[in-house]
């Protein structure tokens, strides 16, 4: 390339670089505005989840913990967009907000770490409560079945006939003893089904609770690590003017 051609080429290149830089500045401001908007929307979600509060209720605490973890990508993306470009092309009011947001990431990292033992504790409490409720419900059903079984065992043929009439059934040519034996067999099967259904329900609920607990606790751990990495990476914001 000759000297004259290079003299013509360099100004054009400089102009293109300037235009590119200006376009990047505009795009960066748009991304930051989007970040602030996402943070504001995330704040609305948090307020909606925490109002009205119901602390000391393990079910509410567990579901709220899960909802917080499920929504964490929005504030993470928002913070990444806000911190993008560091101090380049910032408004004056942003310097203070960047400091506050940088320290906020550390606070959120600590909060999500502290939520993990709370989530594990509520998992245990909810598992025990669920097992107790299922056990009590099955005991009541078994007690009712045993009462029916006891009454039938002591019932006279006339009482058996009245029992069948009350249910819209008839002997159909069978003796009252045969019908009595058949009904007792049905009650015995019902008792066995009650026990089996209680065990199945308890196992299913425990599995779902465990799956959600593992998912949300691991999510809280990852969120805490990401917030802490944000805090470390934004030291420039904390020492800015």
VOBARO-559216 format. One record per residue: residue in three letters; x, y, z of N, C-alpha, C, O, CB in turn. Coordinates in pm, whole numbers, plus 50000, padded with zeros to 5 digits. Glycine has a CB too. Layout:
N
REC rest  n_xx  n_yy  n_zz ca_xx ca_yy ca_zz  c_xx  c_yy  c_zz  o_xx  o_yy  o_zz cb_xx cb_yy cb_zz
REC  ALA     X     Y     Z     X     Y     Z     X     Y     Z     X     Y     Z     X     Y     Z
...
***
This chain:
241
REC rest  n_xx  n_yy  n_zz ca_xx ca_yy ca_zz  c_xx  c_yy  c_zz  o_xx  o_yy  o_zz cb_xx cb_yy cb_zz
REC  UNK 50085 49881 50000 50000 50000 50000 50089 50123 50000 50180 50135 50082 49904 50001 50123
REC  UNK 50062 50217 49907 50143 50338 49899 50106 50434 50008 50005 50418 50075 50128 50404 49763
REC  UNK 50190 50538 50025 50168 50635 50131 50040 50712 50108 49966 50740 50203 50286 50732 50140
REC  UNK 50012 50747 49983 49891 50824 49954 49764 50744 49981 49666 50796 50035 49893 50871 49808
REC  UNK 49768 50616 49944 49651 50531 49968 49629 50506 50116 49515 50500 50162 49666 50398 49895
REC  UNK 49741 50493 50193 49729 50472 50338 49674 50597 50405 49600 50587 50503 49863 50435 50399
REC  UNK 49710 50714 50354 49658 50839 50410 49507 50849 50389 49436 50903 50474 49729 50960 50347
REC  UNK 49460 50797 50277 49316 50797 50252 49244 50690 50335 49130 50709 50376 49288 50775 50103
REC  UNK 49311 50577 50358 49249 50464 50426 49232 50488 50577 49128 50453 50634 49332 50339 50404
REC  UNK 49334 50548 50641 49332 50565 50786 49217 50652 50836 49150 50613 50932 49462 50623 50832
REC  UNK 49191 50770 50775 49077 50850 50822 48944 50775 50811 48859 50786 50899 49069 50979 50743
REC  UNK 48928 50699 50704 48804 50622 50689 48791 50517 50797 48683 50494 50851 48799 50558 50553
REC  UNK 48903 50451 50828 48901 50349 50933 48870 50410 51068 48792 50355 51146 49036 50276 50939
REC  UNK 48930 50524 51097 48905 50593 51224 48758 50631 51235 48697 50617 51341 48994 50718 51237
REC  UNK 48702 50679 51127 48561 50719 51128 48470 50598 51153 48373 50607 51228 48524 50786 50995
REC  UNK 48503 50487 51089 48424 50366 51109 48431 50319 51254 48330 50278 51313 48472 50255 51016
REC  UNK 48552 50326 51313 48568 50286 51452 48489 50378 51545 48429 50332 51642 48716 50285 51492
REC  UNK 48489 50507 51515 48414 50602 51596 48264 50574 51587 48194 50575 51688 48443 50746 51552
REC  UNK 48216 50548 51467 48075 50518 51449 48037 50389 51522 47931 50379 51583 48043 50506 51299
REC  UNK 48127 50292 51515 48101 50166 51586 48096 50189 51737 48011 50134 51806 48209 50061 51552
REC  UNK 48189 50270 51788 48194 50299 51931 48067 50371 51975 48011 50340 52081 48317 50384 51966
REC  UNK 48020 50467 51894 47897 50540 51928 47776 50447 51928 47688 50457 52014 47875 50655 51828
REC  UNK 47773 50357 51831 47661 50262 51825 47664 50167 51945 47559 50131 51998 47665 50182 51694
REC  UNK 47784 50127 51988 47796 50041 52104 47750 50113 52230 47689 50052 52317 47939 49992 52120
REC  UNK 47781 50242 52240 47738 50319 52356 47586 50324 52366 47530 50307 52474 47795 50462 52350
REC  UNK 47520 50345 52253 47374 50346 52253 47317 50211 52289 47220 50203 52366 47322 50387 52118
REC  UNK 47376 50104 52235 47328 49969 52267 47350 49937 52414 47266 49873 52478 47399 49864 52179
REC  UNK 47463 49980 52468 47494 49955 52609 47392 50022 52700 47349 49963 52800 47635 50004 52643
REC  UNK 47353 50144 52667 47254 50214 52749 47119 50142 52745 47049 50135 52846 47237 50358 52700
REC  UNK 47083 50089 52629 46958 50014 52617 46963 49888 52704 46866 49857 52774 46932 49976 52469
REC  UNK 47075 49817 52700 47090 49696 52781 47081 49727 52930 47020 49652 53006 47224 49627 52749
REC  UNK 47143 49838 52970 47139 49877 53112 46997 49915 53155 46954 49881 53265 47235 49993 53139
REC  UNK 46926 49985 53068 46787 50018 53099 46704 49891 53115 46619 49883 53204 46727 50108 52989
REC  UNK 46728 49794 53029 46660 49665 53040 46695 49598 53172 46609 49538 53237 46697 49574 52922
REC  UNK 46823 49608 53213 46865 49549 53340 46793 49610 53458 46746 49538 53546 47013 49564 53357
REC  UNK 46784 49742 53461 46712 49808 53570 46564 49768 53570 46504 49748 53676 46726 49961 53559
REC  UNK 46507 49756 53452 46368 49714 53443 46346 49574 53496 46248 49548 53567 46321 49723 53300
REC  UNK 46436 49482 53462 46424 49344 53511 46438 49337 53662 46367 49261 53728 46530 49255 53445
REC  UNK 46529 49417 53718 46544 49420 53863 46417 49471 53930 46376 49419 54034 46663 49508 53903
REC  UNK 46356 49572 53872 46233 49627 53927 46120 49524 53922 46044 49510 54018 46192 49755 53852
REC  UNK 46110 49453 53811 46008 49348 53799 46032 49236 53900 45938 49182 53957 46007 49291 53656
REC  UNK 46160 49202 53920 46193 49099 54019 46154 49144 54159 46108 49064 54240 46344 49066 54015
REC  UNK 46172 49273 54188 46133 49327 54318 45982 49316 54339 45937 49282 54448 46177 49474 54331
REC  UNK 45905 49344 54235 45760 49329 54244 45723 49185 54279 45635 49161 54361 45692 49372 54112
REC  UNK 45791 49090 54215 45765 48948 54242 45793 48912 54387 45715 48842 54451 45850 48860 54149
REC  UNK 45905 48961 54439 45944 48930 54577 45842 48986 54675 45803 48918 54770 46083 48987 54609
REC  UNK 45798 49110 54652 45698 49172 54741 45568 49091 54737 45507 49067 54841 45671 49319 54699
REC  UNK 45527 49050 54617 45404 48972 54604 45414 48838 54677 45316 48791 54734 45371 48948 54457
REC  UNK 45534 48777 54676 45552 48647 54742 45555 48660 54894 45508 48570 54964 45681 48582 54694
REC  UNK 45608 48769 54944 45629 48783 55089 45512 48852 55160 45512 48860 55283 45755 48861 55115
REC  UNK 45414 48901 55086 45300 48971 55147 45171 48893 55115 45140 48872 54998 45290 49119 55095
REC  UNK 45096 48850 55219 45129 48864 55361 45227 48754 55405 45222 48643 55354 45002 48859 55447
REC  UNK 45315 48785 55498 45410 48683 55545 45342 48579 55633 45241 48608 55699 45525 48749 55622
REC  UNK 45396 48462 55634 45343 48355 55719 45459 48272 55774 45464 48150 55759 45243 48264 55641
REC  UNK 45552 48343 55837 45670 48277 55890 45632 48176 55998 45527 48187 56061 45768 48381 55946
REC  UNK 45718 48077 56016 45698 47965 56108 45600 47862 56053 45574 47760 56117 45649 48016 56243
REC  UNK 45546 47888 55936 45463 47789 55866 45554 47718 55766 45591 47778 55664 45338 47855 55795
REC  UNK 45590 47593 55791 45688 47525 55703 45643 47514 55559 45725 47522 55468 45717 47388 55755
REC  UNK 45512 47497 55536 45463 47485 55398 45481 47617 55324 45527 47620 55210 45313 47441 55396
REC  UNK 45444 47729 55390 45459 47860 55327 45606 47893 55304 45644 47941 55198 45393 47969 55413
REC  UNK 45688 47866 55405 45831 47894 55392 45893 47813 55279 45975 47864 55202 45904 47865 55523
REC  UNK 45855 47686 55268 45913 47598 55166 45870 47643 55026 45953 47649 54936 45870 47452 55191
REC  UNK 45742 47675 55009 45693 47717 54878 45751 47854 54839 45782 47877 54723 45540 47723 54877
REC  UNK 45764 47944 54937 45822 48075 54909 45969 48062 54873 46018 48129 54782 45805 48168 55032
REC  UNK 46040 47975 54943 46180 47947 54912 46194 47897 54769 46282 47942 54695 46238 47843 55011
REC  UNK 46107 47805 54731 46111 47752 54594 46078 47858 54490 46141 47864 54384 46014 47637 54581
REC  UNK 45979 47943 54522 45942 48050 54428 46057 48149 54409 46080 48196 54298 45816 48124 54478
REC  UNK 46128 48179 54515 46242 48270 54504 46351 48211 54415 46407 48279 54329 46300 48300 54643
REC  UNK 46380 48084 54436 46484 48018 54355 46441 48009 54209 46523 48027 54118 46515 47878 54411
REC  UNK 46312 47979 54185 46263 47966 54048 46276 48098 53971 46296 48097 53850 46118 47920 54047
REC  UNK 46265 48210 54041 46265 48341 53976 46403 48408 53974 46416 48520 53927 46167 48433 54044
REC  UNK 46504 48341 54025 46636 48404 54038 46701 48437 53904 46782 48530 53901 46726 48314 54116
REC  UNK 46672 48368 53792 46737 48409 53667 46709 48553 53626 46795 48617 53566 46694 48317 53556
REC  UNK 46591 48604 53658 46556 48741 53617 46648 48845 53682 46707 48924 53610 46409 48772 53653
REC  UNK 46663 48847 53816 46757 48945 53874 46902 48921 53834 46979 49017 53825 46746 48944 54023
REC  UNK 46941 48796 53811 47079 48769 53768 47105 48831 53631 47209 48894 53609 47105 48617 53764
REC  UNK 47011 48813 53539 47027 48872 53406 47024 49024 53416 47101 49094 53350 46915 48823 53311
REC  UNK 46934 49074 53501 46925 49218 53519 47055 49278 53571 47100 49381 53521 46813 49252 53612
REC  UNK 47115 49215 53670 47242 49264 53725 47354 49257 53621 47435 49348 53610 47281 49183 53850
REC  UNK 47357 49148 53546 47461 49134 53443 47450 49246 53340 47551 49300 53295 47451 48996 53373
REC  UNK 47327 49281 53303 47308 49389 53206 47346 49525 53264 47402 49609 53195 47162 49391 53158
REC  UNK 47314 49545 53393 47347 49673 53457 47497 49691 53470 47549 49800 53446 47281 49683 53596
REC  UNK 47567 49585 53508 47712 49595 53528 47789 49593 53396 47910 49618 53394 47760 49480 53615
REC  UNK 47721 49565 53286 47790 49555 53156 47855 49689 53120 47793 49794 53129 47691 49511 53045
REC  UNK 47979 49682 53078 48050 49803 53036 48118 49877 53148 48178 49983 53126 47955 49894 52970
REC  UNK 48110 49822 53270 48172 49884 53389 48135 50032 53398 48017 50065 53402 48325 49868 53385
REC  UNK 48233 50122 53403 48206 50264 53427 48193 50345 53298 48177 50467 53303 48315 50322 53512
REC  UNK 48199 50279 53185 48195 50350 53058 48056 50407 53032 47956 50336 53043 48237 50257 52943
REC  UNK 48049 50537 52998 47924 50605 52962 47817 50591 53069 47705 50550 53041 47870 50551 52830
REC  UNK 47852 50624 53192 47758 50617 53303 47704 50757 53336 47773 50857 53320 47825 50554 53427
REC  UNK 47577 50759 53382 47522 50882 53437 47573 50900 53579 47617 50803 53642 47367 50880 53433
REC  UNK 47568 51022 53632 47623 51049 53765 47553 50969 53873 47617 50918 53965 47614 51197 53796
REC  UNK 47419 50958 53862 47344 50887 53965 47377 50739 53970 47350 50672 54070 47195 50906 53942
REC  UNK 47434 50686 53863 47462 50543 53857 47579 50502 53945 47586 50387 53988 47490 50502 53716
REC  UNK 47671 50593 53974 47788 50553 54053 47748 50504 54192 47802 50405 54241 47886 50671 54065
REC  UNK 47654 50574 54255 47606 50530 54387 47525 50402 54375 47540 50310 54456 47522 50640 54454
REC  UNK 47439 50395 54275 47355 50275 54258 47440 50152 54229 47408 50042 54274 47253 50296 54145
REC  UNK 47549 50169 54154 47638 50057 54126 47704 50004 54252 47719 49883 54270 47744 50097 54025
REC  UNK 47745 50097 54340 47803 50054 54468 47701 49973 54549 47732 49866 54601 47850 50176 54549
REC  UNK 47579 50028 54557 47475 49960 54634 47442 49823 54575 47425 49726 54648 47349 50046 54640
REC  UNK 47433 49817 54444 47401 49690 54379 47514 49589 54395 47489 49469 54409 47372 49712 54230
REC  UNK 47637 49638 54395 47750 49548 54415 47745 49485 54554 47764 49364 54569 47883 49623 54396
REC  UNK 47719 49568 54655 47707 49514 54791 47581 49429 54806 47578 49335 54886 47706 49629 54894
REC  UNK 47478 49463 54729 47355 49383 54733 47381 49240 54687 47321 49146 54740 47246 49447 54647
REC  UNK 47469 49223 54589 47499 49087 54542 47562 49003 54653 47534 48883 54664 47594 49093 54420
REC  UNK 47646 49066 54737 47705 48992 54849 47598 48956 54951 47597 48845 55004 47817 49075 54916
REC  UNK 47508 49051 54978 47399 49024 55073 47311 48910 55023 47273 48822 55101 47314 49151 55094
REC  UNK 47279 48911 54894 47195 48804 54839 47267 48669 54842 47203 48566 54864 47155 48839 54695
REC  UNK 47398 48670 54821 47474 48544 54830 47464 48485 54970 47445 48365 54986 47622 48568 54792
REC  UNK 47476 48571 55071 47466 48524 55211 47325 48475 55241 47308 48371 55305 47505 48638 55310
REC  UNK 47223 48550 55193 47083 48511 55219 47053 48374 55159 46992 48290 55226 46987 48616 55161
REC  UNK 47094 48351 55036 47064 48223 54972 47141 48108 55037 47092 47995 55040 47095 48228 54823
REC  UNK 47259 48136 55089 47330 48032 55164 47256 47997 55292 47247 47880 55329 47473 48078 55196
REC  UNK 47202 48099 55360 47129 48076 55485 46995 48008 55459 46941 47940 55548 47108 48208 55559
REC  UNK 46940 48024 55340 46812 47961 55309 46824 47810 55290 46725 47738 55300 46753 48023 55184
REC  UNK 46944 47763 55261 46963 47619 55235 46932 47534 55360 46852 47441 55350 47108 47592 55188
REC  UNK 46992 47563 55478 46953 47483 55595 46806 47498 55631 46744 47404 55681 47038 47522 55714
REC  UNK 46750 47617 55607 46606 47637 55633 46524 47547 55540 46425 47487 55582 46567 47786 55614
REC  UNK 46564 47539 55413 46493 47454 55318 46502 47307 55355 46404 47233 55342 46548 47474 55180
REC  UNK 46620 47265 55402 46636 47124 55443 46551 47095 55567 46485 46991 55575 46786 47093 55472
REC  UNK 46553 47188 55662 46473 47169 55784 46324 47162 55753 46254 47078 55809 46499 47282 55882
REC  UNK 46276 47249 55665 46134 47246 55629 46098 47121 55551 45985 47073 55560 46098 47370 55548
REC  UNK 46193 47067 55475 46168 46941 55404 46141 46829 55504 46049 46749 55485 46289 46905 55314
REC  UNK 46222 46823 55609 46204 46719 55712 46071 46738 55784 45998 46641 55807 46320 46722 55814
REC  UNK 46040 46862 55820 45916 46890 55892 45794 46856 55808 45699 46796 55857 45911 47037 55934
REC  UNK 45797 46895 55681 45683 46867 55593 45667 46718 55568 45555 46668 55557 45700 46941 55460
REC  UNK 45779 46647 55559 45772 46502 55539 45705 46434 55659 45623 46344 55642 45914 46444 55518
REC  UNK 45741 46478 55779 45680 46421 55900 45533 46456 55910 45450 46372 55946 45753 46471 56025
REC  UNK 45499 46582 55877 45359 46624 55883 45274 46546 55783 45164 46501 55816 45347 46774 55855
REC  UNK 45326 46530 55662 45253 46457 55560 45231 46312 55600 45122 46257 55583 45327 46464 55427
REC  UNK 45336 46250 55655 45324 46109 55699 45222 46098 55811 45144 46003 55815 45461 46054 55745
REC  UNK 45222 46193 55904 45128 46190 56016 44984 46207 55968 44894 46139 56016 45164 46299 56118
REC  UNK 44962 46298 55873 44827 46320 55820 44775 46196 55748 44660 46157 55765 44826 46440 55725
REC  UNK 44861 46136 55667 44818 46016 55594 44790 45902 55691 44693 45827 55674 44927 45973 55491
REC  UNK 44875 45888 55792 44855 45782 55893 44725 45802 55968 44650 45706 55990 44972 45778 55991
REC  UNK 44697 45926 56010 44573 45954 56083 44451 45928 55997 44352 45871 56044 44572 46099 56133
REC  UNK 44457 45969 55869 44343 45947 55779 44319 45798 55757 44204 45753 55757 44367 46017 55644
REC  UNK 44426 45723 55738 44411 45578 55716 44361 45509 55843 44284 45413 55835 44545 45516 55672
REC  UNK 44404 45557 55959 44357 45498 56086 44207 45519 56103 44136 45430 56148 44432 45559 56206
REC  UNK 44159 45638 56067 44016 45665 56077 43937 45574 55983 43833 45520 56021 43986 45812 56044
REC  UNK 43986 45557 55862 43918 45470 55766 43920 45325 55812 43820 45254 55800 43983 45482 55628
REC  UNK 44034 45282 55866 44043 45145 55917 43951 45124 56037 43892 45018 56053 44187 45112 55956
REC  UNK 43941 45228 56121 43854 45218 56238 43709 45204 56196 43634 45124 56253 43871 45342 56328
REC  UNK 43669 45280 56096 43531 45269 56045 43506 45131 55985 43400 45071 56007 43503 45378 55940
REC  UNK 43605 45080 55909 43590 44947 55849 43582 44839 55957 43505 44744 55944 43707 44917 55753
REC  UNK 43662 44853 56063 43660 44756 56172 43528 44760 56248 43480 44657 56295 43776 44781 56268
REC  UNK 43470 44879 56260 43340 44890 56326 43233 44817 56245 43149 44746 56300 43302 45038 56346
REC  UNK 43238 44838 56112 43143 44767 56025 43164 44616 56035 43069 44539 56042 43158 44814 55878
REC  UNK 43290 44577 56036 43324 44434 56045 43274 44375 56176 43222 44263 56177 43476 44413 56034
REC  UNK 43288 44448 56285 43245 44399 56416 43093 44388 56422 43039 44291 56475 43295 44492 56527
REC  UNK 43024 44486 56368 42878 44482 56368 42825 44367 56285 42729 44299 56323 42822 44613 56317
REC  UNK 42889 44346 56169 42845 44236 56084 42870 44100 56149 42790 44008 56135 42916 44242 55949
REC  UNK 42982 44089 56220 43015 43962 56286 42911 43926 56392 42881 43809 56416 43155 43968 56351
REC  UNK 42855 44030 56455 42758 44009 56562 42614 44021 56514 42520 44006 56593 42782 44107 56674
REC  UNK 42595 44048 56385 42461 44073 56332 42381 43944 56321 42434 43838 56291 42470 44142 56196
REC  UNK 42250 43956 56345 42157 43844 56328 42116 43837 56182 42135 43933 56107 42033 43859 56420
REC  UNK 42058 43724 56139 42009 43714 56001 41913 43826 55964 41916 43878 55853 41941 43580 55979
REC  UNK 41827 43865 56059 41732 43972 56032 41806 44105 56009 41770 44182 55920 41632 43987 56148
REC  UNK 41907 44130 56089 41985 44253 56073 42063 44254 55941 42080 44358 55878 42083 44269 56191
REC  UNK 42109 44135 55900 42177 44125 55771 42081 44161 55659 42117 44233 55566 42233 43983 55750
REC  UNK 41957 44110 55669 41857 44142 55567 41826 44291 55563 41813 44350 55456 41729 44063 55593
REC  UNK 41813 44352 55681 41787 44496 55686 41905 44576 55629 41885 44678 55563 41758 44540 55831
REC  UNK 42025 44528 55655 42145 44595 55604 42147 44592 55452 42182 44692 55388 42271 44528 55660
REC  UNK 42109 44477 55395 42106 44465 55249 41998 44554 55188 42020 44617 55085 42083 44320 55209
REC  UNK 41881 44558 55254 41773 44642 55204 41814 44790 55205 41782 44865 55114 41645 44621 55288
REC  UNK 41887 44830 55310 41930 44970 55321 42025 45006 55207 42032 45122 55167 42000 44994 55457
REC  UNK 42096 44907 55155 42188 44930 55044 42125 44897 54908 42192 44904 54805 42313 44848 55063
REC  UNK 41999 44861 54909 41931 44828 54784 41974 44696 54727 41968 44676 54606 41954 44935 54682
REC  UNK 42017 44606 54810 42063 44475 54766 41969 44367 54820 41890 44392 54911 42209 44449 54811
REC  UNK 41981 44246 54763 41899 44134 54808 41987 44010 54826 42105 44011 54791 41784 44104 54706
REC  UNK 41929 43906 54882 42004 43784 54908 42037 43709 54779 42136 43635 54773 41926 43693 55002
REC  UNK 41954 43727 54676 41975 43659 54548 41988 43507 54565 42073 43443 54503 42099 43714 54480
REC  UNK 41903 43453 54648 41902 43309 54666 42008 43257 54761 42013 43136 54786 41920 43243 54535
REC  UNK 42091 43343 54814 42196 43300 54906 42144 43306 55049 42051 43380 55081 42322 43388 54890
REC  UNK 42207 43227 55135 42172 43232 55276 42235 43356 55339 42331 43412 55287 42220 43104 55350
REC  UNK 42178 43398 55451 42230 43517 55519 42376 43495 55562 42455 43589 55565 42143 43552 55642
REC  UNK 42410 43371 55596 42548 43343 55637 42646 43361 55521 42756 43413 55539 42559 43200 55693
REC  UNK 42603 43316 55402 42688 43333 55284 42708 43482 55250 42818 43526 55216 42627 43260 55163
REC  UNK 42598 43557 55261 42607 43700 55233 42694 43768 55338 42774 43856 55307 42466 43765 55231
REC  UNK 42676 43725 55461 42756 43781 55571 42905 43755 55547 42987 43845 55565 42712 43722 55706
REC  UNK 42939 43634 55508 43079 43599 55480 43133 43681 55363 43248 43726 55366 43092 43448 55450
REC  UNK 43050 43699 55260 43092 43776 55143 43120 43922 55180 43220 43979 55138 42984 43768 55034
REC  UNK 43031 43980 55260 43048 44121 55300 43172 44136 55387 43248 44231 55371 42924 44172 55376
REC  UNK 43192 44042 55478 43312 44047 55564 43440 44038 55480 43540 44103 55511 43309 43933 55668
REC  UNK 43433 43956 55373 43549 43945 55284 43574 44077 55212 43689 44118 55195 43528 43832 55182
REC  UNK 43467 44144 55170 43480 44274 55104 43538 44378 55198 43622 44459 55158 43343 44321 55051
REC  UNK 43495 44376 55322 43547 44471 55421 43695 44445 55446 43774 44538 55460 43468 44461 55554
REC  UNK 43732 44316 55451 43872 44281 55471 43959 44331 55355 44070 44380 55375 43886 44129 55487
REC  UNK 43906 44316 55232 43980 44367 55115 43990 44519 55119 44093 44576 55083 43910 44322 54984
REC  UNK 43883 44584 55164 43885 44731 55173 43990 44777 55273 44059 44876 55250 43746 44785 55214
REC  UNK 44003 44705 55384 44106 44739 55484 44245 44725 55424 44333 44809 55448 44092 44649 55609
REC  UNK 44266 44619 55347 44396 44600 55283 44426 44709 55182 44539 44756 55170 44402 44463 55215
REC  UNK 44322 44751 55107 44339 44858 55009 44370 44992 55076 44450 45070 55025 44214 44871 54923
REC  UNK 44309 45016 55190 44334 45140 55265 44481 45148 55305 44544 45252 55291 44244 45148 55391
REC  UNK 44535 45038 55354 44675 45035 55396 44769 45054 55276 44866 45130 55282 44707 44901 55466
REC  UNK 44737 44984 55166 44821 44994 55046 44818 45136 54990 44921 45192 54952 44775 44893 54939
REC  UNK 44697 45195 54984 44683 45330 54930 44757 45431 55017 44817 45526 54966 44534 45368 54918
REC  UNK 44752 45412 55149 44822 45503 55240 44973 45497 55217 45040 45600 55214 44789 45469 55388
REC  UNK 45025 45376 55200 45169 45361 55175 45209 45422 55042 45313 45487 55032 45208 45214 55179
REC  UNK 45125 45401 54939 45155 45457 54806 45153 45609 54808 45242 45674 54753 45054 45404 54703
REC  UNK 45051 45665 54873 45038 45812 54881 45155 45872 54957 45211 45973 54915 44906 45852 54947
REC  UNK 45190 45811 55069 45301 45861 55149 45433 45856 55071 45512 45950 55075 45314 45781 55279
REC  UNK 45455 45746 54999 45577 45733 54920 45582 45835 54807 45687 45894 54781 45587 45591 54862
REC  UNK 45468 45857 54741 45462 45953 54630 45487 46096 54679 45563 46170 54617 45327 45944 54559
REC  UNK 45423 46133 54789 45440 46268 54842 45582 46291 54892 45638 46399 54874 45341 46293 54955
REC  UNK 45641 46188 54953 45779 46202 55001 45875 46219 54884 45969 46298 54892 45819 46080 55085
REC  UNK 45851 46146 54775 45938 46156 54658 45928 46296 54595 46030 46356 54561 45901 46047 54555
REC  UNK 45804 46347 54579 45787 46480 54520 45850 46587 54608 45912 46681 54557 45638 46510 54501
REC  UNK 45834 46573 54739 45893 46670 54831 46045 46667 54823 46110 46771 54825 45847 46641 54975
REC  UNK 46101 46547 54814 46246 46533 54807 46300 46591 54676 46403 46658 54675 46286 46384 54819
REC  UNK 46230 46565 54566 46273 46618 54435 46275 46771 54436 46371 46833 54390 46180 46567 54323
REC  UNK 46168 46832 54489 46164 46978 54495 46270 47033 54589 46332 47136 54561 46026 47024 54541
REC  UNK 46292 46963 54699 46392 47009 54796 46532 47008 54735 46606 47104 54749 46388 46921 54922
REC  UNK 46567 46899 54669 46699 46889 54606 46715 46996 54498 46818 47062 54490 46721 46748 54545
REC  UNK 46611 47012 54416 46616 47110 54307 46634 47251 54361 46719 47326 54313 46489 47103 54223
REC  UNK 46554 47288 54462 46558 47425 54513 46681 47452 54598 46736 47563 54593 46433 47453 54595
REC  UNK 46727 47355 54674 46847 47376 54754 46971 47387 54667 47059 47470 54692 46863 47263 54855
REC  UNK 46979 47303 54564 47091 47316 54470 47081 47448 54394 47183 47512 54367 47093 47197 54370
REC  UNK 46959 47489 54360 46940 47617 54294 46984 47733 54381 47043 47829 54333 46794 47635 54255
REC  UNK 46955 47724 54512 46998 47829 54605 47150 47833 54615 47209 47940 54624 46936 47805 54744
REC  UNK 47213 47716 54614 47359 47710 54621 47422 47773 54496 47517 47851 54506 47406 47564 54636
REC  UNK 47369 47738 54380 47421 47796 54255 47397 47947 54253 47485 48023 54211 47353 47730 54131
REC  UNK 47280 47990 54298 47249 48133 54301 47345 48208 54392 47393 48316 54358 47104 48157 54348
REC  UNK 47373 48150 54509 47466 48214 54602 47605 48227 54539 47671 48330 54553 47474 48134 54734
REC  UNK 47649 48121 54469 47780 48125 54404 47784 48232 54295 47884 48302 54281 47814 47988 54344
REC  UNK 47676 48245 54219 47671 48346 54113 47670 48488 54170 47739 48576 54119 47549 48324 54024
REC  UNK 47591 48509 54274 47588 48641 54336 47725 48678 54395 47769 48792 54386 47480 48646 54447
REC  UNK 47790 48579 54455 47923 48605 54512 48024 48636 54402 48111 48721 54419 47970 48484 54595
REC  UNK 48012 48568 54288 48103 48596 54177 48077 48735 54120 48170 48803 54077 48088 48489 54066
REC  UNK 47950 48777 54121 47917 48913 54080 47984 49014 54172 48040 49115 54127 47765 48935 54079
REC  UNK 47978 48986 54302 48038 49078 54400 48188 49089 54380 48244 49199 54385 48007 49030 54543
REC  UNK 48253 48976 54357 48398 48980 54334 48433 49052 54205 48533 49124 54199 48454 48838 54331
REC  UNK 48352 49033 54102 48383 49090 53970 48351 49239 53962 48393 49306 53868 48306 49016 53863
REC  UNK 48276 49291 54060 48236 49432 54053 48310 49517 54157 48254 49613 54210 48084 49446 54073
REC  UNK 48431 49481 54186 48510 49563 54278 48526 49705 54223 48532 49801 54299 48648 49499 54302
REC  UNK 48532 49718 54091 48544 49850 54027 48426 49940 54064 48441 50063 54068 48554 49836 53874
REC  UNK 48309 49881 54089 48192 49961 54124 48200 50014 54266 48152 50123 54295 48065 49881 54106
REC  UNK 48262 49935 54355 48270 49975 54496 48378 50081 54520 48373 50154 54619 48297 49853 54584
REC  UNK 48476 50090 54430 48582 50189 54449 48567 50304 54352 48657 50388 54340 48719 50124 54432
REC  UNK 48453 50310 54283 48430 50420 54188 48402 50548 54265 48371 50544 54384 48311 50386 54090
REC  UNK 48411 50659 54200 48391 50789 54265 48249 50806 54311 48214 50909 54368 48429 50902 54171
***
